[in-house]
Amino acid sequence: MYEDAFALARTAYTARMADPIESLRLRLVDRVRGVFNDTAAGQTPVPLSDEALFERDSPIRLVHADLVGMMSGGIRALLLQMLHPHALQGVLDHSNFREDMHGRLRRTARFIAVTTFAHRDEAARAIDRVNRIHAKVGGTLPDGTTYSATNPRTLAWVHVTESMSFLAGYLRHVRPTMPGHEQDEYYRQFAVIARALGADPVPETRREAEAIFRELRADLKGSPAAREVAQLVLNQRPKGAPPGLQTMLAADAVAMLPPFARGMLGLSHPGLAAMPARAATWGMGRTLRWAFRQDGGRQNGQAQSRAKDA
């Protein structure tokens, strides 16, 4: 029996290696997994579950499955979050982002993956873990104002920037014709996680997201520290990532920022320079969707979520 099993495995491996295209695809998948998982610590890809918080093929799983949309959208969200004095100070006081920006971004990406794709029990544990961390994060702003990572309004800004940015990345790179009712469903689904983390107010539609974004904009403030963190975010080089990847994603994220945010962060619109970056990210997105056998929409129900196997 064992001899037959080994023979089958050897045959499958030989056939796979005999196909140079398949070999290329697998090498690309492995490289991406190395960027998103702390393999040195034994971390493995988040397993997909049919008992996750959200059903397969639902909007949140479509949006959060696309690597390029999530990466460019994630950078956009982080830049916007650094304009909130409380969120910024929490990063400055309680994070080693200067030494390990990649690690911080990777942990955030894994939280999104677990809460979107993993078994609902794993999602609940991840949320509880973050809530316990937030309970210990607090301090004082330079003007003497106290802050806490459990502040519902601060958490609301973090959530609305993430939800709007992830969706913007998906619409930009994958599915610009995504129906409005599916976009609203995305907000309703993501609201489940936001409320479990203590955010308030939380949008459940595009219109509500835009209204909350406008309301919370009054809390924002540009500062040298925000501009410093923005430069670190835009210029970080994840270990194992292809050369030029961050440059493309950073230019794309900056182009997606609202003008007021670019001004507060001391950033310029890439202008014509954004066109090559957008073309490159579009091409990279197609390549990654091919590697992970996705279609980016509803045509291939199981393939659409496989990026989180990364």
N, C-alpha and C positions, 0 to 999 in steps of 0.2 A: 504493500500500500504506500509506504513512504517513498519507495523508489519511483513509483508512478507519479506521486506528487512532485518530487524533485525534477523528474523528467519534464512534466508539464510546465513547471516554473522556468526551467532552463530553456524550453522551446519558446515560451512567451518572451523571455528576456532577449533571446537571440533574434526573434522576429522584430522586436521593438528596436534593437540596435541596428538592424539591417535597414531600417527606414530612417534616412537622415532627417526628414522633416519631423517625424515623431520624436527623434532624439533631440532635435533643436527645441521642440515644444516643451519637452520634459526638463531640459536644462534651464529654460526660461522660467518655468514654474518653480523649480528648485531655487533659482536666484531670487525670485520675488519672495518666496517663503523665508529666505534668509534675511531679507530686509524687514519683514513684518513680525518675525518670531525671534525670541532670544534663544537661539539654538544652543548657545554655549551653556545656558542654564537648563537645557532639556525641554524647552517650550516647543509645543507642537501646534499645528493649525487647529483652529476652533472647529469641532465637528458639527455638521449640520444636523438638526433635529426636526422631526415632524411634530414634536411636542414643545416647540419654541413658543414664545409669547405671540408670534405672528405667523400666519400661514404662509406656505410657499406661494410664490407668484404674487403676493400682496405688495403694494407700493413700497413699503419700507424695505422689504427684502430686495426689490429691484434696485432701488436707489443705493442702498448700502452695499450692494454687491459689486458695484463698478469701481475699480481701483483708481482710475485716473480722475473720475468725477469726485470721488471721496478725498483724494490727495489734494487736488487743487482747491476744492471746497473747504477742506480742513484747514489749509493754510489761510484762506480768506477768513474763516471763522476765528482763528487764533489771533489774526491781526486786529479784527474788530474787538475781540475780548480784551486785548491789551489797552484799549481806550477807556475801559471801565476802571476807575481808580482802585476799587476794592478787589476786583479780579487780578489786576496787575500787582498790587501789593502782596496778595497771597502767593503769587508766583515768585516774587522777589524774596519774600521772607521764608517760604517753606518749600522751595524747589531747588534742585541742583541743575537747573536748565542750562546754565552756562557750560557746565562740564558734560552734560548728557542730554542735550536737546532731542537727539534721536530717540533715546530711551523714553523720554516723556511723551513724545508723539506716538511711539509704539504702544505705550500703555493705554493711551486714549483710544487708539485704533482697536486695540484688543477689547476694551470695554464695549465699544460700539458693536464689535463682532459678536461678543458673547450675548449681549442683551438682545441682539437682533436674530441670531441664527442658532444659538445653543439651546439646550433644554431649558424650559422655564425655571427649573430649580437652580440651574447654574446661573441664569440671569438674575434671579432673586439674590443669590449669594454675592454676585458681583455688585449689585446695587447696595446691598447692606455693607459690603466692604468699603465702598466709596463714601457712604453716609458716615461710617465710623471715622474715616480719615478726615472728612470735612468737619466733623465735630471737634477736632483737635486743631483746626486751622483758624487762626484769628490773630489780631494784633492792632497796631495803631498806624494810621496814615501820617505822612509828614506834617499835616495840619492839625494833628491831635485827634482826629476822628477815629473811632474804633471801627473795626470791620470784622466780619465773620464769614467763613465759607458756607455757613448754613443760611445766610440771608436770602430769603425767597426772591427778592428783587434782583440780586446779583445772579443767582442761579437762573432766573428768567432770562437775563441778558445772555448768559452763556448758552442756554438752550435755543433761544430764538436765532442767535447768530449761527449756531451749528445747523439747525433745521433748514434755515433759509439758504445757507451756503452749500450744504450737501445737495439740496434739491437744485440749486442753481448750477452746480457742477454737472449733475445728471442731465438736466435740460440742455446744457451747453454742449456736452460731449457725446451724449448717448441718444436722447429721445426728446428733441425739442417740441414734438407734437403730443407729448403726454397730456391726456385730457385733464381738464380742470378738476373734475370730480375725483380723479385719482390723486392729483396733487393735494387736494383737501384731505383725502383719506390718509395720505402720508403724514400730514400734520396731526391728524387724530391718533394715528398709531404711535408716533414719536412722543406724543403728549403723555402716554402711559408711563414711559421711562422718566420723563421730566417731572411728573407729579410724584413719582416714587422717590425722586431725589430731593423733593421739597421746593421745586420752582413754583413761582406764582407772580404774575399771571402766565398762563400757558396757552398758546394758540392752537386751535383745532381746524383752522381754515387759512387759506392764503390771505384773505382780507384781515383776519385777526392777527396774523403774523406781521403784516405790514403796519397795522395800527400799534401793536405792542412795540415794534422796532422804533416807530416814531416817538412813542411815549418815553421809552427808556433812553433814547438819544440824549435827553436832557441830563442824564447822569454822567455822560462821557466827558473826558478831559484829555487833551493832548499834553504830553510831557516829554522831557529828555529820556526818562526811563522807558516810556512806551516806545519811543523811536529806537532806542537801543535794542529792546527786545525784538522789535519788528525786523531790524537788520539781522539779528541772530537767527530768527525764523527763516528769513528769506535766503540766507547764505549758508545755512547748515548743510552738511554733506553726509547723508546717511551712509554708514558703512555697508559696502556691498552693492550700493545702488549704481546703475549705469552712469557713466560720465555725462554731465550736462542735464541729467534728469531734474535736479532741483532748480536749475536756471529756467528750464521750460515751465515747470509747475509754478515757480514764484512769479514769473512774468504773467502767466495766465491768471493767477490769484489776484495780483495787483490790478490787472485789467478789469476784474469782476467787482472790485471794491467800489462803493459809492464815492463820488468825488469828495464829499466832506471828510470821509475817513482817510483818503489819500493825503489830503491837506493836513490833517491833524497828525499824521504819521510822517510827514515830510517826504512823501513818495510822489512820483510823477506818473501820469498815465503813460504806459509804454508806447502809445501811439502806433505808428506803422511797425515798430519793432515787435508789437504784440502779435502781428500776423504770422511770422515764422513760428513763434512759440505756440500759437493756437494750432497751426498746421501740424507741428511736431507732436503736441499732446493728442491731437485727433488721431494721428497715425499710431502713436504709442497705445492709445486706448483700443484701437482695432486689433493691434497685435496681442495685447493682453487678453482681450475677450476671445480671440482665437485660441491662445494658449490654454485658457481655462474653460474653453468650450462653452462660452456664453453667447447669448444673442442680444442681451441688453433689454429685452422686453418680455412679452408673454408667450412667444412662439416655442420656447424650450423651457418648460417649467422647472426641470431639475437643473439644467445647465446654468440658469440665470443666477443662482446663488453660489456657484462654486468658487467664486473669487475669495470668499471667506474661508475656503480651505487653505488660503494663503496664510 
